[in-house]
């Protein structure tokens, strides 16, 4: 340790060397912070988690038949069958899969229409599989979409993975609010188009029904009466021809309730040869009912056909009409596509709307308030989803970090009765952030996927504050003892204290590094492990090189030797 003592003393004796250490530390801190805007280090709530299952949602256009939905679903399943790591595939046609973790907020249990289907995919155990589930999804997504989407125009296929954190509607959600339903639909489609052009976003979808043409079959009561039929007869034959109906019940000793017997026409009889009115009229003409006189009456004679527009579902949130536009991220953070898409939206909407960005410090600071230049109507584009959870989490952890800084500072002020010494310890602890950021950049080179700075990374950094503070506190206390009790000059005392305390500081760092090594390979807590390892390494260098220079420049380190002499006298009198 003698060489380290001479090395530290040499730095303290020469102003150029001290300035060099300070400049290098400042440059390292600045460079580490610049890794965020340059995207060398990317921030995200939690990274992708390899799981043993994922789901695929198939949404054909509103009004599509069950046969069209099945055609697209079968295409997807044919692709999945080629994967060796896939063990089971289960198709839920016209309904959602049994409620799972991801489907809690995605509305899977509410799906009961012919234009939806969900496919549940089970994989081999993740511990025996080289390819993580999220990388498999990333690989399969473009291949399946290129082949299966053209089968039915305007179909949407979404790949849903089990979230590593709290379940959300999607990675990125844009809530379009307004009172004019037609206008918010237009805004939602324009927003969807912008998200589709944003790099890093996939599975873009608008959570609203398409408006399509449909035909209403209205029984003509007057004609039915003249034909010797009843309205009930006409309604029954219509249900039987297109949907099917219960015609009787069966009793069983094994079932407490009656078992309904459902009658339905075969598939060929139900299908129409086209989607126009003539096909429907031809279908009705082929259906005949026998009246009270024994004569057969074509159904087309007593039923009127009326072409109308469909009524889309109207969604509300906080008693305000809204439409969700959702998108998933393709192995990237949610923040950067958000910023790109938001900039494009501002440029696009400024043509017809007055755009108020309304900056603020809360997590709604990315909202866009739109005012129509012609009508004065107001609309709101609000960002939500996993992106908002990320911002909320980073905001809360940032608040916890500031609270920890303030608490540590106040405790040190009470102990040392000096703001300068407390500031030195706090600054030394804060500079461990250099190691945390650089450590994530280095870890990214050794992983097949992006290694994000996550919420668990921030937890690790907050934990480092106490460890780093302890290192600086040991140096200051030992230096103070040498100066007061042995009369050693300040610079010499700092060098001796640094060299003496270097070994326990290093041993503590090694223990932390070894203890955190197991966490580094975990998909969720890897950020915590890397933050503790790299931050501890940086804290050691800061404590042994940068903090001694701050101590040398601090006037609060000039202690009075008489204090130690008085303490020794008091001890002798007591004895």
Protein Blocks (a to p, Z undefined) as FASTA:
>chain_A
ZZmmmmmmmmmmpmklmmmmmmmmmmmmmmmmmmmmnomaccdfbdcdddfbdcdddddd
ehiafklmmmmmmmmmmmmmmpmklmbdcddehiacdddfklmmnommmgccfkbccddd
ddddfklcfbdfklmmmmmmmmmmmmmmmmpghiacddddddfbdcdfbfbdcddddfbl
klmmmmmmmmmmmmmmpghiahiacddddddddddddddfklmmmnopafklmmmmmmmm
mnopcfbdcddfkbmbdcdddddddfklmpcfbfcfklmmmmmmmpccddfkopacdfkl
mcccdddddddddddeehiacdddddddehiafklmmmmmmmmmmmmmmmmpccdfkpaf
bfklmpccdddfklopacddddedjklmmmmmmmmmmmmmmmmmmmmmmmmmmmnopakl
mmmmmmmmmmmmmmmmmmmmmmmmmcfbdcdddfklmmmmmmmmmmmmmmmmmmmmmmmm
mmmmnopafklmmmmmmmmmmmmmmmmmmmmmmmmmmmmmpmklmmmmmmmmmmmmmmmm
mmmmmmmmmmmmpmklmccfklmmmmmmmmmmmZZ
